[in-house]
Amino acid sequence: MKKGLMTLLLMIIMFPLVWHPSPAHASVNISDMIMTSLGATNAGVSIRDSETGQILYQFNGNTPRKPASTLKLLTGAATLSLLGEQYRYHTSLYIDGSISKGTLNGNVYMKGSGDPTLQYTQLLAFADALKNKGITKVNGNLYGDERIFSGSPLTPGIVAEDESDYYAARTSGLVLSPDNDFDAGTMIVRVAGEKVGQKPSVSFIPSTMGMTIITNAKTVSSKSMNTITVSRKYRTSEVIISGNIPAGKWTQQWVTVNDPTINTVYALKEAMKTQGMTFVETSAIDRGEIPENATFIATHESQTLKEMFPVFMKLSNNSMADIFVKTLGAEVHGVGDTQTGINVLRDFGQTIGLDMSNWTFEDGSGISHNNKVSPNDLTALLYHVRDMEAYHTYYQALPVGGNKERLTGGSLRDRYTNASTKLRVVAKTGALTGVNTLAGYVKAKSGKTYIFSIMTENRSAPAIDEIDTVVSHLINKY
């Protein structure tokens, strides 16, 4: 074989390992810098031209790795595209029986559609609606109708030791969020130190929600360390508060509820009590279908998907991801479980041009260590989503590097903060034990925008700084 032809063939073979953004930079080899920062194994990089979709550089680009929360890039795209930016969830209130002298001789029903933004204020509004019907006492039960969703309230990848934490919350068709972060299926526990040697005061947002609270904590000297932990005993409704809280100090932690549907109905009952309503001693809380002869009382309409999407993407909300997946299953195939929703995600990816045979995943949040996708597949996704109608909403919902505003910078607000990199990275972060990922768009100093994905795993320490070194190199050199 002629020497010139051999050289040409070698150049073609080596192309994926060398960065060639333009003739002016053809001599710059990004591989050395990546090898130094990320190492030769347990890392993958893909960089595409944002206009043509051509892969400009790849390092282990076709090797599947754990995406962590960068999997939300697929979940978000499918949710916006298939449900629409103006999609809203609805929660409705019904009663049956009759009202006599202020007493409802019947039951109260609350029907959910999976709204991840439902909050206690809406339950107070429901209580007001019942009062406006002249109801001051309930001689009956309270039921939650969660039938829109089915199957396990947990995705397969959630392990026992994580189940108490906010990022591993159970989801249902009737679930409550404690605040505007929309961590559905959780409650906030506030612990305040008062008199040294005594138990601290404890309060709850939105309420106790029917949970059993066990306080083993105590108040210590104001100069002592705060060692408070709040956890839920595995597969129970017991919330255990342990540790020490300094006098005059307070702290708050999120903890998951055990049964979102039942806990939400408990919160409705507490809201009704707040509005002055009473209940007979035999009044119970349970699941139940709404009878055909039930009387409609009120409904609550959620924010639109467009309005809630920044919280989902910028704060990397796992509860919302799980709910969106089940919603897709319910809306597209009439089956609101995780697996049906996953099938919808696969079909969506196929329709926009992705090779979904390269994707392995069992949830939509990225929490499972069994999820796998390659860097090249993530950048392909980010290239193809530019054609979807809701792309502007999708892009605007991604974290912006170096922007300190919490709902703009999101999970990147404390990264890329120096003058040379600030506001140039718009991307989704991902993190699991031993895993750090980042995928999105970066605007280089040349003015050109690149699509990138960097994935690391099997690390003994976080690789955030190493990932940021690579991205900063792209910004400053190209």
Disulfide bonds with the S-S distance in Angstrom:
none
